Amino acid sequence: MNSSSCCLGIDTSNYKTSVAIVSCGGGIICNLQQYLSVKKGERGLRQSDALFQHVMNLPVLIEEAFSKLPEGCSIDTVA
């Protein structure tokens, strides 16, 4: 079996939760994003509301990203 190194990238911004996996050679394996929900009529999110949404989104996105990981590829770096 051929093993290759990959990097898991996580970003939690004011607008969306993002998870990506990139190969050691720089190829994008997956790039997943989930926009945060803002209630109708609101201008944005309080920090605690954004944090809660990120906490809820991350396990789902990470599980989906790992399902796209090629066989033999391992996550050696998290950024």
Legacy VTK file of the C-alpha trace (Angstrom):
# vtk DataFile Version 3.0
C-alpha trace
ASCII
DATASET POLYDATA
POINTS 79 float
0.000 0.000 0.000
1.272 3.464 -0.925
1.004 5.960 1.936
1.020 9.685 1.277
0.845 12.664 3.592
-2.016 15.128 3.583
-2.891 18.307 5.464
-6.260 18.996 7.074
-7.089 22.706 7.061
-9.794 24.244 9.251
-11.059 27.821 9.114
-13.772 29.436 11.202
-14.541 32.913 9.942
-17.323 35.394 10.633
-19.299 33.984 7.696
-18.570 30.291 7.249
-16.997 27.109 8.554
-14.453 25.599 6.152
-12.596 22.282 6.080
-10.156 21.185 3.376
-7.711 18.374 2.749
-4.657 19.033 0.592
-2.073 16.491 -0.548
1.608 16.976 0.251
2.087 17.876 -3.419
-0.480 20.680 -3.150
-3.428 18.961 -4.815
-6.834 19.768 -3.347
-8.579 16.574 -2.258
-11.641 18.362 -0.910
-12.744 21.871 0.024
-15.957 21.993 2.061
-17.745 25.094 3.310
-20.864 25.758 5.361
-22.164 29.322 5.636
-23.339 30.414 9.056
-27.035 31.154 9.457
-28.175 34.665 10.308
-31.774 35.151 11.388
-33.945 37.141 9.010
-33.789 40.841 9.851
-30.495 40.515 11.751
-27.304 42.240 10.577
-24.900 39.593 11.739
-24.067 37.133 14.504
-22.979 37.534 18.080
-19.641 35.845 18.701
-21.235 33.195 20.944
-23.813 32.335 18.245
-21.106 32.030 15.586
-19.012 29.807 17.879
-22.000 27.535 18.514
-22.619 27.142 14.776
-18.922 26.379 14.130
-18.977 23.731 16.890
-22.031 22.147 15.263
-20.669 22.382 11.680
-17.128 21.087 12.250
-17.867 17.422 13.071
-20.132 17.098 10.013
-17.621 18.733 7.651
-14.641 16.799 9.062
-16.498 13.491 8.724
-17.379 14.319 5.107
-13.788 15.370 4.377
-12.385 12.130 5.823
-14.811 10.143 3.658
-13.103 11.702 0.604
-9.579 10.832 1.789
-7.944 8.457 -0.719
-6.953 5.025 0.552
-3.417 5.055 1.915
-3.436 8.804 2.536
-2.860 9.918 6.128
-3.393 13.283 7.794
0.033 14.338 9.046
-0.612 18.056 9.503
-3.513 20.137 10.796
-3.659 23.852 10.127
LINES 1 80
79 0 1 2 3 4 5 6 7 8 9 10 11 12 13 14 15 16 17 18 19 20 21 22 23 24 25 26 27 28 29 30 31 32 33 34 35 36 37 38 39 40 41 42 43 44 45 46 47 48 49 50 51 52 53 54 55 56 57 58 59 60 61 62 63 64 65 66 67 68 69 70 71 72 73 74 75 76 77 78
